Amino acid sequence: MPPPCTSASTEVSAPMSTPQLRAGPVRVRVPATSANLGPGFDALGLALARYDDVEAEVTASGLLVEVEGAGADVPKDETNLVVRAMRAGFAQLGAEPPGLRLRSVNDIPHSRGLGSSAAAIVAGLLLSRGLVADGQARLDAQALLELATELEGHPDNVAPCLAGGLTIAWCAPRAGAVRLSPHASVRPVALIPPFRASTEQARALLPAQVPHADAAFSAGRAALLVAALTTEPQLLLPATEDRLHQRYRAPAMPASTDLVATLRAAGLPAVISGAGPTVLVLARDEVEVRQAIEASPPDWQAAQLAVDLDGGRQVASR
């Protein structure tokens, strides 16, 4: 199994003065993401227009966490992933709020391969930065990416969650990402099953080595995929072929694997979204959108999702 991708450097210049905390709530909106997109394992990611809205405020003491919607059963204490990310952000910023109130309204399904953990991490970091008066100057976009990568373990979801659009991300010696704009005809459709999958278990199924021919095949397809997503969408079917990870993970999600095979046999560019089990179809017109939705099993949720072009951002508080 390949090791998780971690950032080699998350150092931020030490603040010259004690930061001032903002009064009043700060609210951020963070998008869902789909990583890998077939052959772009741990490198390619796409931001999708489905969001978690998270609001935080500095209080006199204590910690209050409220969660509605998807993942409402997550911890409401210091182990909450948004809280952990906020603490990491505050540590980098040199701030220590006396207390926090946090409220999340989530629409990103948990453990479905749509980047819920990346969204939580990005939300927490953006909130901590927003709650510091000069937070953006103290924690810039590069520092955010590096810290988010360290917390997540790999950059393929956090990069599009931060930047929006299509991203190519990498590590070593530092986390980095390039943002690209997908072709206007790309219409992602997420087919979301009622069951969950564990990213850790999915990674555990990956072999330590793959045949050189398979690596070369996937490298070529990943390069083609960048072109297909940005300028040549008619090539998306061959561009989404993968030999690095999906077949090895098939035993953990046979229904998703079978659905991908069925969709691809019908000419639709379908892949496992992230570590699964959601299936993502990169439809190119309304006919393909309809075909993808009609192919969804009865107990699955079929959702056409626009590409989010803005990434995680601070928005007006309610």
C-alpha positions in Angstrom: 0.0 0.0 0.0 1.4 3.4 -0.9 2.0 5.8 2.1 -0.2 8.7 2.4 1.0 11.9 0.8 2.1 14.4 3.4 3.4 17.9 3.1 7.1 18.3 3.8 6.7 21.8 5.0 3.9 23.5 6.8 6.0 26.2 8.3 4.6 29.7 8.5 6.6 32.8 9.5 6.0 33.5 13.1 3.7 36.4 13.7 5.4 39.5 14.8 2.5 40.5 17.1 -0.3 38.8 19.0 -3.2 38.4 16.5 -6.5 40.1 17.3 -9.6 37.9 17.2 -12.7 39.1 15.4 -16.0 39.6 17.3 -19.1 38.0 15.8 -19.6 34.9 13.7 -17.7 33.9 10.5 -19.3 31.6 8.0 -17.7 29.6 5.2 -19.0 27.4 2.4 -16.9 24.5 1.2 -17.6 22.3 -1.8 -17.7 18.5 -2.3 -14.9 17.1 -4.3 -14.2 14.0 -6.4 -10.6 12.8 -6.5 -8.7 10.4 -8.9 -11.3 10.7 -11.7 -10.1 7.3 -12.9 -6.3 7.3 -13.7 -5.4 10.5 -11.8 -4.7 8.6 -8.5 -3.9 11.0 -5.6 -3.3 13.8 -8.1 -6.5 14.9 -9.9 -9.5 16.4 -8.2 -12.7 18.2 -9.2 -14.8 20.5 -7.1 -18.5 19.9 -7.2 -21.4 22.2 -6.4 -22.7 20.5 -3.2 -21.8 22.2 0.0 -21.3 22.3 3.7 -22.0 25.6 5.4 -20.1 26.1 8.6 -20.2 29.0 11.0 -18.0 29.7 14.0 -17.7 32.4 16.6 -15.2 33.1 19.4 -16.9 32.9 22.9 -15.8 33.5 26.4 -15.2 29.9 27.2 -15.9 26.3 26.4 -16.8 24.5 23.1 -20.3 24.2 21.6 -20.7 22.1 18.4 -24.0 21.8 16.5 -24.3 19.7 13.3 -27.3 19.3 11.0 -27.7 17.3 7.8 -25.2 14.8 6.6 -22.9 13.4 9.3 -25.0 14.8 12.1 -23.7 11.9 14.2 -20.1 13.1 14.1 -18.4 14.0 17.5 -19.3 17.2 19.1 -16.2 17.7 21.1 -12.5 18.4 20.4 -12.2 15.3 18.2 -14.6 16.9 15.7 -12.6 17.2 12.4 -13.6 20.9 11.8 -12.6 21.7 15.4 -9.3 19.9 15.0 -8.6 21.8 11.8 -9.5 25.1 13.5 -7.1 24.3 16.3 -4.3 23.6 13.8 -5.1 26.9 12.0 -5.1 28.9 15.2 -1.8 27.3 16.2 -0.2 28.5 12.9 -1.7 31.9 13.3 -0.5 32.2 16.9 -4.0 32.7 18.3 -5.8 30.9 21.1 -9.5 31.7 21.4 -10.9 31.3 24.9 -14.0 29.5 23.6 -15.7 28.5 20.4 -19.2 28.0 19.1 -19.4 26.0 15.9 -22.5 25.2 13.7 -22.4 23.0 10.6 -25.2 22.5 8.1 -23.9 19.7 5.9 -25.0 18.5 2.5 -21.9 16.5 1.6 -22.4 12.8 2.3 -19.9 11.2 4.7 -17.8 8.2 3.7 -19.1 8.2 0.1 -16.0 9.4 -1.8 -17.1 13.0 -2.1 -14.5 14.7 0.0 -16.4 15.2 3.3 -13.2 15.0 5.4 -11.4 17.5 3.0 -14.4 19.8 3.3 -14.3 19.7 7.1 -10.6 20.4 7.1 -10.8 23.3 4.7 -13.8 24.7 6.6 -11.9 24.6 9.8 -8.8 26.3 8.4 -10.8 29.0 6.6 -12.8 29.7 9.8 -9.7 30.0 11.9 -8.2 32.4 9.4 -11.4 34.4 9.2 -11.6 34.7 12.9 -8.2 36.4 13.1 -8.2 40.1 12.0 -5.3 39.8 9.6 -5.6 36.1 9.1 -5.2 36.1 5.3 -1.9 37.9 5.6 -0.7 35.4 8.2 -1.9 32.3 6.5 -1.9 32.6 2.7 -3.2 30.2 0.0 0.0 28.2 -0.1 0.2 27.8 3.7 -3.5 26.7 3.7 -2.8 24.1 1.1 0.2 22.7 3.0 -1.6 22.6 6.3 -4.7 21.1 4.8 -2.5 18.4 3.1 -0.8 17.6 6.3 -4.2 17.1 8.1 -5.8 15.1 5.3 -2.7 13.1 4.3 -2.9 13.8 0.6 -3.8 16.9 -1.5 -6.1 15.5 -4.2 -9.3 16.5 -2.4 -8.2 19.5 -0.4 -6.7 21.2 -3.5 -10.0 21.5 -5.4 -11.9 22.2 -2.2 -9.7 25.2 -1.7 -9.3 26.4 -5.3 -12.4 25.1 -7.1 -12.4 23.7 -10.6 -10.1 21.0 -11.7 -6.8 20.7 -9.9 -3.6 18.8 -10.3 -1.9 18.4 -6.9 1.4 17.0 -5.7 3.7 16.8 -2.7 7.5 16.7 -2.0 9.2 18.8 -1.1 6.0 20.9 -0.5 2.4 20.5 -1.4 1.4 22.3 -4.6 -1.5 22.5 -7.0 -2.4 23.9 -10.4 -6.0 24.9 -11.0 -7.6 24.5 -14.4 -11.1 25.3 -15.7 -13.0 22.3 -17.0 -14.7 22.4 -20.4 -18.2 24.0 -20.2 -19.8 20.8 -21.6 -18.7 18.6 -18.6 -21.8 17.8 -16.5 -20.8 15.6 -13.5 -23.5 13.2 -12.2 -22.9 11.5 -8.8 -24.6 8.2 -8.2 -24.5 7.9 -4.4 -25.2 4.5 -2.8 -26.9 4.1 0.6 -23.8 2.4 2.0 -20.5 3.8 3.1 -16.9 2.9 2.5 -13.7 3.5 4.5 -10.9 5.4 2.8 -8.4 3.5 5.0 -9.8 0.1 4.1 -9.8 1.1 0.4 -6.2 2.1 0.6 -5.3 -1.2 2.4 -6.5 -3.1 -0.7 -3.9 -1.4 -2.9 -0.8 -3.5 -3.7 2.7 -2.2 -2.9 3.7 -2.6 -6.5 2.0 -2.7 -9.9 3.2 -3.9 -13.2 5.2 -1.4 -15.2 2.8 -1.7 -18.1 -0.1 -0.7 -15.9 1.8 2.2 -14.5 2.7 3.4 -18.0 -0.9 2.9 -19.2 -2.4 5.0 -16.3 0.3 7.7 -16.7 -0.8 8.2 -20.3 -4.4 8.1 -19.5 -4.0 10.7 -16.7 -2.2 13.0 -19.1 -5.0 12.5 -21.6 -7.6 13.1 -18.9 -6.3 16.6 -18.3 -6.7 17.4 -22.0 -10.1 15.7 -22.2 -11.5 17.6 -19.2 -10.3 21.0 -20.3 -10.4 21.0 -24.2 -11.3 17.6 -25.7 -14.4 16.2 -23.8 -15.1 13.8 -26.6 -12.0 11.8 -25.3 -13.3 11.4 -21.8 -14.3 7.7 -22.2 -10.7 6.5 -23.0 -9.2 9.2 -20.8 -10.9 7.8 -17.7 -9.6 4.3 -18.0 -7.6 3.2 -15.0 -5.3 0.3 -14.0 -3.8 1.6 -10.8 -6.5 1.4 -8.1 -10.1 0.7 -9.1 -9.9 -3.0 -9.9 -7.9 -3.6 -6.7 -10.6 -1.9 -4.6 -13.5 -3.8 -6.4 -13.9 -6.4 -3.6 -14.8 -3.6 -1.2 -17.5 -2.2 -3.4 -18.8 -4.8 -5.9 -22.1 -2.9 -6.6 -20.2 0.3 -7.5 -17.7 -1.6 -9.6 -20.4 -3.4 -11.6 -22.2 -0.1 -12.1 -19.1 1.6 -13.5 -18.7 -1.4 -15.9 -22.3 -1.1 -17.1 -22.1 2.6 -17.6 -18.8 2.4 -19.5 -20.1 -0.4 -21.7 -22.9 2.1 -22.6 -20.3 4.7 -23.6 -20.5 6.9 -20.5 -17.2 8.1 -18.8 -17.8 6.6 -15.4 -15.3 6.2 -12.5 -15.3 5.4 -8.8 -15.3 8.8 -7.0 -12.3 9.0 -4.7 -12.1 5.9 -2.6 -15.8 5.2 -3.3 -18.4 3.9 -3.2 -20.0 6.8 -5.1 -19.9 6.5 -8.9 -19.1 9.7 -10.9 -20.2 10.1 -14.5 -18.5 12.9 -16.4 -21.4 13.4 -18.7 -21.0 15.7 -21.7 -24.6 16.6 -22.7 -28.1 16.3 -21.3 -28.6 12.9 -23.1 -25.7 11.4 -21.1 -27.0 13.0 -17.9 -30.3 11.3 -18.4 -28.7 8.0 -19.2 -26.6 8.2 -16.1 -29.6 9.0 -13.9 -31.7 6.3 -15.4 -28.9 3.7 -14.8 -28.8 4.5 -11.1 -30.1 1.7 -8.8 -33.5 2.4 -7.2 -32.0 2.9 -3.7 -29.2 5.1 -4.8 -29.3 8.9 -5.0 -28.6 10.4 -8.5 -27.5 14.0 -8.4 -26.4 16.2 -11.3 -23.8 18.5 -9.8 -22.3 21.5 -11.5 -18.5 22.0 -11.3 -17.8 24.5 -8.5 -15.4 27.2 -9.8 -14.9 29.2 -6.6 -13.7 26.7 -4.0 -14.0 27.2 -0.2 -14.8 30.8 0.7 -16.0 33.0 3.4 -19.6 34.1 2.9 -22.0 36.5 4.7 -23.2 35.2 8.1 -26.9 34.5 8.5 
